[in-house]
Amino acid sequence: MTLRFLTAGESHGPALTTIVEGLPAGVPVVKAAIDRELKRRMGGHGRGGRMRIESDEVEILGGTRFGLTLGSPVALLIRNRDFANWKEAMAPQGARPSEGSARAVTRPRPGHADLAGVLKYDRTDARDILERASARETTARVAAGAVCRKLLAEFGVEIGSHVVALGGVTADTRHPIPDSLNAAADQSPVRTLDQAAEQQMIAAIDAAKASGDTLGGVAEIV
């Protein structure tokens, strides 16, 4: 069977969900290990205000028993704390509230999925699009990835990553990659192995944030 995952949920909706299908039986899947990866996702310099609201924690709803997979799809749920502030605007059921309460978005943002989404799905409120095309959705992907890490670990495979460039600042990558790549990269608030480049990257992030801009970068996955 092919290994695949499917996510559902909106940024300010009640929760994000993930279904991971195709795992064999007997793979250890432990809540604490998934929560650890969710916490790693929330770290780093320059994070937005949403990270101060959420405290992501997974609920394993199906597909495991006593910490081992059953061979059936694994169902995971991460609740959105911020939904408490969006219950009227993001209610999954019921009548649409007034425009003010619905927090409608009618001016598409440049560089986002807003315009393409409202045209593709014939919507008048870009919130129908942006709530799904949100960085918040990556929480569900991280949970799925944490489960897949456990499968790879059974074969002695470990995955790590680090930032090699950000905002025009390039890290020195001539040194050997450490055995525990993630542990080393996580020591940096921008997940780079080059301490000199780290300070320049932080400065670039702060300057972009002050001017209302964003930065691109390059990460290497090993």
N, C-alpha and C positions, 0 to 999 in steps of 0.2 A: 504494500500500500504506500502511496505517496504521502510524505510528511508535509502538512500544510497547516496554516492557521488563518483564522477569520476573526476580525474584530468588529465590534458594534458599540455605539454610544457616542454622545456628543460632549463637547468640552464642558458645558455648564449643565448637562443633563444629570440624572440621578447617579449614573455610574458608567464605567467602561467595562466591557466584557470581551473575553477572548476564548475561542475554541481552538484547541490544538488537536489535530487529527492525524493518525498514522503512527503514533508511538507504540512500540511493542509493550507487552506486559512485563512488569518487574523492574521498570526504571524508577529509581528513587526520586520522588518529587516532594520536597519539604517546603512548607510555607516560609520558614525563616530564610531559606536560600533565595526565594523569589523576592521577599521583602528587602533583602540585602541589595539586590540589583535595582529595585525600585528606589531605594535610598540613594544609591550611586547616581542614578539619573537626575536626582534633584539637586545635586551639588554643583559646584563650579562658580567662577566669577562671572558677574553680569547677569545672573538669573533674574527673571521678572518677578513681579509681586505675587503672582499665583503660587510660587513656591513657598511663600510665607503662610499661605492659607491651607494648602494641602499637606497631608501627612500620609502618603500612600502606603496601603497595606492590602495584601491580597486575601481574598476568600476563595478557597478551593471548593467548588460546588459539585464536582463530579469527575469521574474518571480515575480516581485513586482510592485506595483503601489501605489504611495503616502505613501511609507514606510511600506506597508503590503503585505504579500505573496498572490498570486492569486490561489494557489493550483497546479500550473504548476511548472516545474523545474526552479530553481533559477540559473542563470548564472552569474559567477563572473570572473573578469579578473584583474590580477596584472602585470603591465608591468615591464620588466627588463631594467633598465637604462644601464647596462653594455653591452647590445646588440649593442650599438653604437660602441663598440670596437671589436665586433665579427661579424659584418654584412657579411663579406666575408666567414669566416669559418663556420658560422651557418645559412647561407641563407636557408630558407625553400624550395626555388625553384631555378632552374637554374643549370648550369653545375658545376661540382666539380672543385674548383680552384687547383692550384699547391699544392704539398704536404706541402710546407712550409706555404702557406696561409691557408691550411685546418687545420693546427695545429693538425695533426694526432697523436694519442697515440698508439704506437705499443709495448710498454713494460708494461704489466699489473701490477698494484700496488698490493702488498700483502694486504690481508684483505679487498679488495674492490670488487665490483661486476664485475670488468673489465673482468677477465678471464672467469668466468661462463657465462657472457653475450655474449662475442664474440663467445664462443662455442655454446651456445643455439641458437643464432640468425644468426650464420654463417657470422660474420663481420670480417673485417681485421683491422678496426680502432676502438679502444676501446672508442673513443670519442662518438661514436654512442650509447654506453652503459652508460658511466659515466655522460653524460649530463642529463640523465634521473634519474640515480641512485645517485642523488646529494642531499645534505642537503637543497639546494635551493628549491627543490620540496616541502618541508614541508611548505613553504609559502602558497601554495594552500590548504594544509590540515588545516592550522590554519584558513584560511578564511572560509572553510566549517564548522569547529568547532565553529567559532564565530556565524554562523547562527544557528547551532544546540543548542547553549547555549540559544538563545532566545526562542526556543521551550521549552526547559527544564524549563526556568524561568517561563513560563506560569503555570507550575505545582509546583512552589516553590522549584525547584531543583537547587542547585548551586554546581559547581565543582571547586575544588581547588587542588593545588599540592605543594609539597616542596621537596627539595633534602635531603635525609637522609644519603647518603654516596657518596663519590667521591674520586677516586684515593687512596683508602685505608683509608681515613679519615671518621669516622662514627660520625654522629651528635647525640646529646643527645635528645631522643624523649620521655622522661618521662613526659614532661610537657603537659598540655592539648592543643589541637589544637585550635587556635583562631577562632572566628566566621568568620571573613573575612580572610580566609587562604591566598588567592592570594595577598591581600593587604599587609599582613604581610611578606610573602615570597619575594615579589617584592622589599622590602626594602633592601634585601641582594643582592650583585652582583653575588652570586652563588645560590640564592634562598633557603637558609637554614635558619631555625629558631634558630639555635644554633650559637651565635656570636663567641664563642671560636673556634668551628669547622670551621667557615667561614674563619678565617685567615689562618688556616692550609690548607684548600682547595685551597685558592688563591695561597698560596706558592707552593702547589703541581702542580697546573696548570702552573704557571710560570716556574717551573723546567722542566716540560714535554715539554713545548713550546721551551725552550732553547735547549733542547736535540733533538728536532724534533720528539717527541713522542706524544701520545695521552693517555687519561685516560677514564676509564669507571666509572659508577656510578649507584646509585639507587634513583629513585624518587617515592614518595608515592602520589597517587591520591585519593582524598576523595570526 
